[in-house]
């Protein structure tokens, strides 16, 4: 009898989207009969309806215990319309608390994936409580911006169709990238997952292979072609920031990073020397009206943050810091630079050229430079950072460190500047290195911000080499 893999999905929502919740169950049943069955997978939805009676704690705390650890779920699906829900002792509502738990698990354990859907349809609200619920929902949605990508829909049927499409795409990606190929590979060879992953990649992957081959000729000789081709990818490049975080354009190693239900972030840091201790102490906020605003980047999150508190402690002669950061309400993510078409270039083409300037140091075409402003503003905080030159040579000269320590910091540096310049809303892929003779290969994919409701945002893809010497 063939083995079936179970993937758990958690569903969270207030009471005003009951129709959508029923659609989730029906879509899952449909997917289990079709796509999932073909993949040897069964999807299981868990929600508050699955809870059994209990006593002694508040309802949400009891539900949390029965739900179990969020990292046991592969996917978190959240839905909201005009209600945020009933407050709990720990959050604005049960849905908000469940969302906070899912985000914390994602940061720590890299699962579950978090999807959120917002219904945008007119409704007649008459009571003070209804208006308050709507206000809290809008606040929640506003804080979500810049932290992730959500989807909007008009009707429950529209939601059903979107969810079916998204689950089908997700399931196909899951099985081809992380599920069965990896399980089977463990019994044969550690090299098989890399080959499977590369064969299922897009055009970016083929360009990546070409870029890597340029550097392979100068790597240490190996006896077999397989070892020769795999060494640079496994030891010389980075696809994430690892355990680094950027604060105020300085880089620190983190013990942990946790996102709270109100989307504030608590970092635990261990400074490596007294210089870093002094730098972290200097972040201590003043009075509320004079709190410090700092540049922040951690994994795929980046932007301007406000320092709410800095707590330090010492154990066995080693200092550690707990720092709480709060998103700035009127940050660059709440607006966007004007979409302007220039002679011979669309707005998306201009954005791609700016990304190439930022990541590769490639100069803008001369016929574009005389029309193109260095920065555009739409308010006191809503401004696109100027893109005037490549970002990596200056950082390379400033850090003066080994390539293996430079690459994760450069990764954070790139995510911060890509988002602050408003060139992309989401970084889908970013791989830097390996560095050879001060030349760094760059592979990037990013999703632009949605400008028109009837058109999907474009994807920017960049593959090339950046010269690190100024």
ZAKOL-699035 format. One record per residue (C-alpha): y, z, x. Coordinates in Angstrom, 2 decimals, padded with zeros to 5 digits. Layout:
ZAKOL-699035
PT        v        w        u
PT        Y        Z        X
...
end
This chain:
ZAKOL-699035
PT        v        w        u
PT   000.00   000.00   000.00
PT   003.35  -001.03   001.55
PT   005.68   001.81   002.52
PT   008.88   002.10   000.46
PT   012.07   003.52   001.99
PT   014.28   005.63  -000.28
PT   018.07   005.50   000.13
PT   020.05   008.18  -001.68
PT   023.44   007.41  -003.25
PT   025.84   010.09  -004.48
PT   028.07   009.32  -007.47
PT   031.30   011.29  -007.99
PT   033.92   010.88  -010.70
PT   035.91   012.76  -013.37
PT   035.00   012.52  -017.06
PT   037.24   009.59  -018.10
PT   035.08   006.91  -016.45
PT   031.82   007.63  -018.30
PT   031.26   003.92  -018.99
PT   031.48   003.11  -015.30
PT   029.00   005.89  -014.49
PT   026.51   004.33  -016.91
PT   027.08   000.95  -015.27
PT   026.21   002.47  -011.88
PT   022.80   003.52  -013.21
PT   022.16   000.11  -014.78
PT   023.22  -001.80  -011.64
PT   020.99   000.41  -009.45
PT   018.03  -000.27  -011.76
PT   018.75  -004.00  -011.52
PT   019.07  -003.91  -007.73
PT   015.82  -001.92  -007.43
PT   013.99  -004.63  -009.39
PT   015.39  -007.49  -007.31
PT   017.05  -007.22  -003.89
PT   015.81  -003.72  -003.01
PT   012.24  -004.52  -004.06
PT   012.21  -007.53  -001.75
PT   013.38  -005.33   001.14
PT   010.86  -002.55   000.51
PT   013.65  -000.16  -000.49
PT   014.39   001.94  -003.56
PT   017.87   003.28  -004.35
PT   018.21   006.72  -005.94
PT   021.47   007.88  -007.57
PT   022.33   011.59  -007.53
PT   025.23   012.98  -009.58
PT   026.33   016.10  -011.45
PT   024.03   015.13  -014.32
PT   021.09   015.96  -012.07
PT   022.15   019.62  -011.68
PT   020.14   022.34  -013.39
PT   021.59   025.61  -014.78
PT   022.39   028.50  -012.44
PT   024.60   031.59  -012.27
PT   026.53   033.72  -009.78
PT   029.01   031.22  -008.29
PT   031.58   028.73  -009.54
PT   030.10   025.56  -010.99
PT   031.07   023.26  -008.11
PT   029.63   025.65  -005.50
PT   026.33   025.67  -007.41
PT   026.42   021.88  -007.62
PT   027.13   021.62  -003.87
PT   024.02   023.69  -003.13
PT   021.85   021.52  -005.35
PT   023.34   018.32  -003.93
PT   022.41   019.38  -000.41
PT   023.95   018.07   002.77
PT   026.08   014.96   002.36
PT   024.65   013.39   005.53
PT   021.34   013.08   003.65
PT   022.96   010.33   001.55
PT   023.43   006.76   002.73
PT   026.30   006.01   000.34
PT   029.00   007.92  -001.56
PT   030.52   006.13  -004.58
PT   033.71   007.60  -006.06
PT   035.48   006.39  -009.23
PT   038.83   007.42  -010.74
PT   041.17   006.27  -013.50
PT   043.69   008.71  -015.00
PT   042.00   012.05  -014.36
PT   041.37   013.80  -011.06
PT   039.19   016.42  -012.75
PT   038.87   020.19  -013.04
PT   040.19   022.24  -010.09
PT   037.77   024.24  -007.93
PT   038.53   027.26  -005.71
PT   038.55   024.87  -002.74
PT   040.06   021.59  -003.92
PT   042.11   019.80  -006.57
PT   038.90   018.92  -008.42
PT   035.16   018.68  -008.08
PT   035.43   014.97  -007.29
PT   038.04   015.65  -004.59
PT   035.83   018.37  -003.08
PT   032.79   016.09  -003.05
PT   034.88   013.35  -001.44
PT   036.04   015.79   001.25
PT   032.45   016.80   002.00
PT   031.41   013.16   002.28
PT   034.27   012.31   004.66
PT   033.46   015.31   006.87
PT   029.79   014.27   007.02
PT   030.83   010.70   007.85
PT   032.94   011.88   010.76
PT   030.28   014.23   012.12
PT   027.03   012.41   011.30
PT   028.26   008.83   010.64
PT   026.93   008.90   007.08
PT   027.27   008.48   004.16
PT   029.40   005.38   003.87
PT   032.26   006.16   001.47
PT   033.24   003.71  -001.27
PT   036.00   004.43  -003.77
PT   037.04   002.48  -006.87
PT   040.22   002.97  -008.90
PT   040.64   001.61  -012.41
PT   044.07   000.05  -012.93
PT   044.51  -000.45  -016.67
PT   047.32   000.60  -019.04
PT   046.81   003.73  -021.14
PT   049.00   005.77  -023.48
PT   049.31   009.34  -022.16
PT   050.98   011.83  -024.51
PT   050.21   015.40  -023.40
PT   051.59   017.31  -020.41
PT   048.05   017.86  -019.11
PT   047.26   014.12  -019.27
PT   050.45   013.35  -017.35
PT   049.63   016.02  -014.76
PT   046.13   014.59  -014.29
PT   047.58   011.10  -013.82
PT   050.08   012.39  -011.26
PT   047.37   014.12  -009.24
PT   045.26   010.95  -009.32
PT   048.15   008.90  -007.96
PT   048.72   011.47  -005.19
PT   045.04   011.32  -004.26
PT   045.16   007.53  -004.16
PT   048.35   007.53  -002.06
PT   046.73   009.82   000.53
PT   043.68   007.53   000.58
PT   045.82   004.62   001.79
PT   045.62   004.10   005.52
PT   042.44   006.20   005.73
PT   040.10   003.67   004.20
PT   039.68   000.59   002.02
PT   039.32   001.08  -001.72
PT   038.85  -001.39  -004.57
PT   040.72  -001.67  -007.85
PT   039.41  -003.08  -011.13
PT   040.73  -003.72  -014.63
PT   037.75  -003.08  -016.92
PT   034.36  -001.33  -016.67
PT   032.70  -004.75  -016.75
PT   034.81  -005.85  -013.80
PT   033.70  -002.69  -011.96
PT   030.05  -003.42  -012.74
PT   030.28  -006.92  -011.29
PT   032.08  -005.71  -008.16
PT   029.54  -002.94  -007.59
PT   026.60  -005.32  -007.98
PT   028.08  -007.67  -005.38
PT   028.98  -004.87  -002.96
PT   025.57  -003.21  -003.19
PT   023.79  -006.52  -002.61
PT   025.85  -007.25   000.51
PT   025.47  -003.69   001.78
PT   021.72  -003.67   001.25
PT   021.25  -006.95   003.10
PT   023.33  -005.69   006.04
PT   021.51  -002.35   006.07
PT   018.04  -003.83   006.27
PT   018.95  -006.44   008.88
PT   020.89  -004.07   011.11
PT   019.57  -000.52   010.91
PT   016.50   000.00   008.76
PT   013.17  -001.72   009.36
PT   013.86  -003.66   012.57
PT   014.71  -000.40   014.37
PT   011.68   001.43   012.95
PT   009.31  -001.29   013.98
PT   010.94  -001.71   017.36
PT   010.23   001.89   018.39
PT   006.51   001.06   018.47
PT   006.99  -001.97   020.72
PT   010.01  -002.04   023.00
PT   013.47  -000.52   023.30
PT   014.90  -004.00   023.92
PT   013.88  -005.49   020.57
PT   016.70  -003.88   018.51
PT   019.31  -005.49   020.75
PT   017.75  -008.92   020.31
PT   017.53  -008.48   016.53
PT   021.11  -007.29   016.32
PT   022.42  -010.25   018.28
PT   020.45  -012.80   016.30
PT   021.96  -011.58   013.03
PT   025.57  -011.57   014.25
PT   028.26  -014.03   013.23
PT   030.21  -016.57   015.27
PT   031.84  -013.66   017.09
PT   028.44  -012.78   018.53
PT   028.01  -016.23   020.07
PT   031.46  -016.02   021.58
PT   030.56  -012.54   022.86
PT   027.50  -013.95   024.63
PT   029.63  -016.59   026.32
PT   032.16  -014.01   027.48
PT   029.48  -011.68   028.82
PT   027.76  -014.46   030.74
PT   030.89  -014.97   032.83
PT   030.56  -011.42   034.15
PT   026.77  -011.42   034.58
PT   026.88  -013.49   037.77
PT   028.56  -010.63   039.61
PT   026.38  -007.76   038.34
PT   023.61  -006.15   040.39
PT   020.52  -008.45   040.59
PT   017.56  -007.66   038.38
PT   013.98  -008.80   038.53
PT   013.80  -010.09   034.97
PT   016.31  -012.07   032.89
PT   016.07  -009.49   030.05
PT   017.33  -006.65   032.26
PT   020.03  -008.82   033.74
PT   021.53  -009.73   030.38
PT   021.29  -006.31   028.78
PT   022.83  -004.18   031.54
PT   026.55  -005.02   031.00
PT   026.35  -004.35   027.25
PT   024.63  -000.99   027.56
PT   026.67   000.48   030.42
PT   029.91  -001.44   030.80
PT   031.47  -001.88   027.35
PT   032.56   000.35   024.47
PT   032.51  -000.24   020.71
PT   034.05   003.10   019.70
PT   036.17   005.90   021.11
PT   033.21   008.25   021.63
PT   034.49   011.86   021.64
PT   038.08   011.03   022.58
PT   041.19   011.48   020.44
PT   044.79   010.42   021.08
PT   047.63   012.86   020.37
PT   051.22   012.07   021.27
PT   049.96   009.20   023.47
PT   047.79   011.64   025.48
PT   043.99   011.63   025.42
PT   041.74   014.65   024.84
PT   038.04   015.26   024.33
PT   037.13   016.69   020.93
PT   034.49   019.23   019.98
PT   034.79   018.27   016.33
PT   037.03   016.51   013.84
PT   036.98   017.37   010.13
PT   038.90   015.78   007.26
PT   039.82   018.23   004.50
PT   039.92   017.40   000.75
PT   043.73   017.02   000.98
PT   043.15   014.47   003.81
PT   044.58   016.78   006.45
PT   042.61   016.77   009.72
PT   041.43   019.73   011.78
PT   040.62   019.04   015.43
PT   038.80   021.33   017.87
PT   039.77   020.44   021.42
PT   038.73   021.70   024.86
PT   041.41   020.89   027.44
PT   040.05   019.97   030.86
PT   042.84   021.54   032.91
PT   046.05   023.59   032.71
PT   048.12   020.43   032.31
PT   046.32   019.60   029.08
PT   046.63   023.23   027.95
PT   050.40   022.97   028.38
PT   050.48   019.64   026.51
PT   048.58   021.08   023.55
PT   050.76   024.18   023.43
PT   053.84   021.96   023.33
PT   052.61   020.52   020.01
PT   053.14   023.86   018.28
PT   055.29   023.16   015.20
PT   058.65   024.73   014.61
PT   060.03   025.54   011.18
PT   058.72   023.48   008.27
PT   061.75   021.19   008.25
PT   061.36   020.56   011.98
PT   057.62   019.93   012.32
PT   056.64   017.56   015.08
PT   055.54   014.04   014.26
PT   053.09   012.57   016.74
PT   051.11   009.39   017.32
PT   047.47   009.92   016.41
PT   044.24   007.92   016.78
PT   040.64   009.02   016.22
PT   037.82   006.55   015.61
PT   039.26   004.00   013.12
PT   042.08   006.26   011.90
PT   045.55   005.88   013.38
PT   049.16   006.49   012.46
PT   051.95   009.02   012.60
PT   050.91   012.59   011.76
PT   052.71   015.89   011.29
PT   051.50   018.93   013.26
PT   050.93   021.74   010.73
PT   049.48   024.37   013.07
PT   048.22   024.91   016.61
PT   045.80   027.82   017.20
PT   044.44   028.63   020.65
PT   041.70   030.98   021.81
PT   039.94   031.79   025.05
PT   036.25   032.51   025.60
PT   034.64   033.13   028.99
PT   037.81   031.96   030.65
PT   037.86   028.62   028.83
PT   040.64   027.70   026.41
PT   040.07   025.87   023.14
PT   042.49   024.70   020.46
PT   042.32   024.17   016.70
PT   045.01   021.74   015.59
PT   045.76   020.83   011.99
PT   047.42   017.47   011.31
PT   048.88   016.33   008.01
PT   049.48   012.66   007.05
PT   053.13   011.77   006.74
PT   053.71   010.74   003.14
PT   056.11   007.92   003.98
PT   054.14   006.52   006.88
PT   053.81   002.89   007.84
PT   050.69   002.63   005.70
PT   052.64   003.10   002.48
PT   054.35  -000.25   002.83
PT   053.93  -003.48   004.74
PT   056.00  -005.87   006.74
PT   057.27  -008.87   004.82
PT   054.85  -011.79   004.71
PT   056.85  -014.73   006.02
PT   055.73  -018.29   006.68
PT   057.39  -019.87   009.70
PT   057.73  -023.58   010.49
PT   054.22  -024.92   011.18
PT   052.62  -021.43   010.83
PT   051.33  -019.39   007.91
PT   051.76  -015.62   007.81
PT   048.07  -015.15   008.70
PT   048.35  -017.54   011.65
PT   051.39  -015.63   012.91
PT   049.45  -012.37   012.60
PT   046.56  -013.79   014.64
PT   048.95  -014.95   017.36
PT   050.49  -011.48   017.48
PT   047.02  -009.91   017.79
PT   046.26  -012.24   020.71
PT   049.53  -011.20   022.34
PT   048.71  -007.52   021.78
PT   045.08  -007.55   022.96
PT   044.94  -010.46   025.41
PT   048.53  -010.71   026.62
PT   048.79  -014.35   025.49
PT   052.41  -015.43   025.04
PT   053.58  -016.64   021.63
PT   054.08  -020.42   021.29
PT   057.60  -021.46   022.23
PT   058.24  -023.07   018.85
PT   057.43  -019.75   017.16
PT   059.26  -017.40   019.50
PT   062.75  -018.50   018.47
PT   062.00  -017.80   014.79
PT   059.97  -014.64   015.19
PT   061.64  -011.20   015.03
PT   060.27  -008.42   017.24
PT   060.08  -006.01   014.32
PT   060.66  -005.88   010.57
PT   061.62  -002.85   008.51
PT   061.18  -001.97   004.84
PT   062.44   001.61   004.84
PT   063.07   004.67   006.97
PT   059.44   005.09   008.02
PT   057.89   001.86   006.74
PT   058.39  -000.27   009.80
PT   056.13  -002.56   011.78
PT   056.00  -001.65   015.44
PT   057.37  -004.34   017.72
PT   054.83  -006.64   019.38
PT   056.46  -007.90   022.55
PT   053.68  -007.85   025.17
PT   050.07  -006.95   025.83
PT   049.25  -003.25   025.52
PT   046.49  -002.79   028.12
PT   048.11  -003.49   031.56
PT   050.66  -000.69   031.13
PT   047.95   001.78   030.07
PT   045.75   000.72   033.00
PT   048.59   001.39   035.45
PT   049.46   004.68   033.75
PT   045.96   006.20   033.67
PT   044.79   005.03   037.09
PT   041.23   006.03   036.24
PT   037.71   004.66   036.42
PT   036.76   001.82   034.04
PT   034.20   004.00   032.20
PT   036.94   006.54   031.40
PT   039.57   003.90   030.72
PT   037.63   001.94   028.09
PT   037.32   004.58   025.29
PT   041.00   005.46   025.73
PT   041.97   001.79   025.62
PT   039.90   001.49   022.44
PT   042.00   004.19   020.72
PT   045.18   002.68   022.17
PT   044.32  -000.67   020.61
PT   043.45   000.75   017.17
PT   046.75   002.66   017.08
PT   048.89  -000.34   017.99
PT   047.02  -002.74   015.71
PT   047.63  -000.46   012.73
PT   051.16   000.60   013.61
PT   052.21  -003.03   014.01
PT   050.68  -003.66   010.56
PT   048.70  -006.62   011.82
PT   045.50  -005.39   010.16
PT   044.63  -002.71   007.63
PT   041.04  -002.19   008.80
PT   039.44  -002.62   012.21
PT   036.01  -004.12   011.50
PT   034.89  -004.61   015.11
PT   036.41  -003.84   018.49
PT   034.48  -004.12   021.74
PT   036.11  -003.77   025.16
PT   034.57  -004.43   028.57
PT   032.80  -004.56   030.90
PT   035.72  -004.64   033.38
PT   035.26  -006.79   036.49
PT   038.00  -007.54   039.00
PT   040.60  -006.08   036.60
PT   039.57  -008.48   033.82
PT   038.43  -006.98   030.52
PT   036.62  -009.00   027.82
PT   037.86  -008.28   024.28
PT   036.05  -008.93   020.99
PT   037.86  -008.06   017.78
PT   037.66  -008.49   014.01
PT   040.21  -007.00   011.62
PT   040.97  -007.26   007.90
PT   044.53  -007.96   006.84
PT   046.23  -006.06   004.04
PT   045.77  -007.51   000.57
PT   049.06  -009.12  -000.48
PT   048.04  -011.08  -003.57
PT   045.80  -009.59  -006.27
PT   044.01  -012.92  -006.83
PT   043.22  -013.60  -003.17
PT   040.97  -011.76  -000.74
PT   042.66  -010.59   002.47
PT   042.00  -012.76   005.49
PT   039.93  -011.74   008.52
PT   041.40  -012.09   012.02
PT   038.91  -012.78   014.83
PT   039.84  -012.72   018.50
PT   037.58  -013.23   021.54
PT   038.94  -013.56   025.05
PT   039.75  -011.85   028.36
PT   042.65  -009.56   029.17
PT   043.96  -009.29   032.72
PT   044.77  -005.64   033.42
PT   046.95  -006.10   036.46
PT   050.64  -006.15   035.48
end
